[in-house]
Amino acid sequence: MIHHIGYEVADLARSARFYDAVFFALGARRTYESHEAVGWGREGSVFWITSRAKPKAGYGHVALAAAGRAAVRAAWEAGAGAGGTSDGDPGARPEYGPTYYAAYLRDPDGLKVEIVTGA
């Protein structure tokens, strides 16, 4: 159900050291690293931190895994109909991979919800 979770941090190296220790103890490892972000997981990146000079208050997002493109669209439409607002229509996101297809909503409190499939 959960595809990934992401948070902004002020000091990427400091936070990465902290999460390296925590995730190593839990049997996960660093699965992605760039000058802007680090990800951890067991087979792929599930937990991410992203570098921001000043993290936005309340930033974070949860990405929910969908069974396919029709499920992405259906969940996005359902959320928009239940008080959410669009933060990105369903569509391909090639910058995240050749099969990455996602839609974005803001919940009633403004938190970001991504619905994603790799199918």
C-alpha positions in Angstrom: 0.0 0.0 0.0 2.7 2.6 0.9 5.0 3.2 -2.0 7.3 5.7 -0.3 7.5 8.5 2.2 9.6 11.7 1.9 10.7 14.5 4.2 12.7 17.7 3.7 15.8 18.2 5.9 18.1 21.2 6.5 21.4 19.2 6.7 21.4 16.2 4.3 24.6 14.7 5.5 23.7 14.9 9.2 20.2 13.4 8.6 21.6 10.7 6.4 24.0 9.6 9.1 21.1 9.4 11.5 18.9 7.4 9.2 21.8 5.2 8.1 22.1 4.1 11.7 18.4 3.6 12.3 17.7 1.7 9.0 20.9 -0.5 9.4 19.6 -1.6 12.7 16.3 -2.5 11.0 17.9 -4.4 8.2 17.5 -1.7 5.5 20.2 0.0 3.5 20.9 3.1 1.5 19.5 2.5 -2.0 19.8 5.9 -3.5 22.1 8.9 -3.1 22.6 12.2 -4.8 23.6 15.7 -3.8 19.9 16.5 -3.2 18.4 13.3 -1.8 19.0 9.9 -0.1 16.7 6.9 0.0 16.6 3.7 2.0 14.8 0.4 1.8 15.3 -3.3 1.4 14.8 -3.7 -2.4 14.1 -0.2 -3.4 13.9 3.3 -1.9 10.8 3.5 0.4 12.0 6.3 2.8 13.5 9.5 1.4 15.0 12.7 2.7 15.5 15.7 0.4 17.9 18.6 1.1 16.3 22.0 1.6 18.1 25.1 3.0 14.9 25.8 4.9 12.5 22.9 5.1 8.9 23.9 4.5 6.7 23.7 7.6 4.8 20.4 7.5 6.5 19.1 4.4 6.3 15.5 3.7 4.4 13.3 1.4 3.1 9.8 1.3 3.0 7.8 -2.0 0.4 5.1 -2.2 1.0 2.2 -4.5 -1.7 1.5 -7.1 -2.2 -1.7 -9.2 -2.1 0.2 -12.5 -2.8 3.4 -14.4 -6.6 3.0 -14.1 -6.3 2.6 -10.3 -4.1 5.8 -10.2 -6.8 7.8 -12.0 -9.7 6.2 -9.9 -8.0 7.0 -6.6 -7.1 10.6 -7.7 -10.7 11.2 -8.8 -12.0 9.7 -5.6 -9.8 11.9 -3.5 -10.6 15.0 -5.5 -14.3 14.3 -5.0 -13.8 13.8 -1.3 -12.4 17.2 -0.5 -8.9 17.0 -1.9 -7.4 19.3 -4.5 -5.3 18.4 -7.5 -1.6 18.9 -7.2 -0.8 17.1 -10.5 -3.1 15.3 -12.9 -2.5 11.6 -13.5 0.2 11.1 -16.0 3.7 9.6 -16.9 6.6 11.0 -14.8 9.6 9.9 -16.9 11.9 11.9 -14.7 11.3 9.2 -12.0 11.7 6.2 -14.4 10.4 4.9 -17.7 7.2 3.3 -16.3 6.5 5.7 -13.4 2.9 7.0 -13.6 1.5 9.1 -10.8 -1.1 11.7 -9.7 -0.9 14.1 -6.9 -3.5 15.5 -4.5 -3.4 17.8 -1.4 -5.6 16.5 1.4 -8.0 18.9 3.2 -5.1 20.1 5.4 -2.8 20.6 2.4 -0.6 17.6 2.9 0.7 15.9 -0.3 -0.6 12.5 -1.3 0.9 10.8 -4.4 -0.7 7.8 -6.1 1.8 5.8 -8.1 2.3 2.8 -10.2 5.2 1.4 -12.1 3.0 -0.7 -14.4 
